Amino acid sequence: MGLMTGKRGIIVGLANNKSIAWGIAQQLHEAGAEIAYTYLNEALEKRVRPLATSLGAKIILPCDVQDEAQQTAVFAELEKQWGKIDFVVHAVAFANREDLKNPFSQTSREGFQLALDVSAYSLVSMTRAALPIMNEGGSIVTMSYLGAMRAIPGYNIMGVAKAALEASVRYLAAELGPQKIRVNAISAGPIKTLAASGVGNFNEKLRVMEARSPLKRTITQEEVGKASVYLLSDLASGVTGEIHYVDGGFSIAEG
Ligand code: NAD
């Protein structure tokens, strides 16, 4: 019996085998969860489908979080196949490259709205779509970064989006607590992924973390996966509205 045996849920945000979502998928699978997956577009479907299938997935669906109808269709399909679900993993973010490169004051209105829509509002819309089929005791986890709290060079509009995401976690947690549904974020240290390649000075972030974090190293997808299992399982039954740092202690050591 694993910690997630008997639990079913969905991971949104798998792109390839470097994705944080892949680390989460592997750990949840090992803990006994049954998992459905989504992919953003046909190009990514080619990468996502084999990965998901290798972990025994039977439900693999398209989902662009900017498309409300597609999101609704995903949860309608889960209801049809499973009835209820126990967890949602939201590991999605996007910003225009130029908005991560240019000075923050140059962020365009469209770029600001796009980053906030994909990276923060999607947690709200996804939660709304999932709610009717969430079991009591259900758990939702999203991915954040220290740039929500501090002005980190090169993170720019994503920092603003993550601040909105973290505030959304608290408001959703406050609203859904009485329904016994928990909502938390993991604030992960820097990890080399597709999304990270768009962030300015990314290698410098890895180097600084190795040099200055208490653990003196960067963290892995697997470690974010293990923290996700904790937050999605009954081990964390008393935990909601929390921003859970998986960053080798960097956030507390850096003044
Ligand atoms: P990734 O590129 O593997 O994952 C990002 C995912 O977002 C991809 O699967 C992509 O398809 C998806 N996505 C983008 N736009 C979308 C849309 N409109 N609809 C649906 N999906 C969309 O990179 P990752 O680093 O694993 O990112 C996962 C999450 O972790 C993100 O929220 C990211 O901000 C967060 N995070 C990453 C790091 C890091 O250093 N890599 C650190 C902290 C937090």
Residues whose N, C-alpha, C, O or C-beta is under 5 A from the ligand:
A	BS01	NAD	G13 L14 A15 K18 S19 I20 A21 L40 C63 D64 V65 Q66 A91 V92 A93 F94 V118 M143 S144 Y145 A188 G189 P190 I191 T193 L194 A195 A196
